[in-house]
Amino acid sequence: MLTSCLRIGAAVVILAGLAVSAVLMLPPYYRNFEFQRRLERLAHQSDAATQPAEVVRTQALSAAAELGLPVRSDQIAVERAGERYRLRVLYVRRVDLLIYTVDLHFRSSTGN
């Protein structure tokens, strides 16, 4: 009886830990999803092809800052692809879990 209670208790602790980890890791993934959508809109703007690459980079950096993402200007690659721009952004987001810290590596790109 004591053994089954310990097993149930251990299972509850493990499941609670997994639930807390999922809750803590969900916001960075959601923000990356939103950032990806903003990059898509930015790359497909009707006036994007007439803008210099540095302006597009600044707009992408601004979108990242609005979402609270740790993106630097040198992490944003901007290339002209015909009438549109191709954007690639590589950044790392650190998530502090209760007893562990994990670095999430995000690769957002558009205009393929």
Summary of the structure (lengths in Angstrom):
residues: 112
radius of gyration: 20.1
end to end distance: 59.9
largest distance: 73.7
contacts: 289
relative contact order: 0.17
helix: 55%
strand: 26%
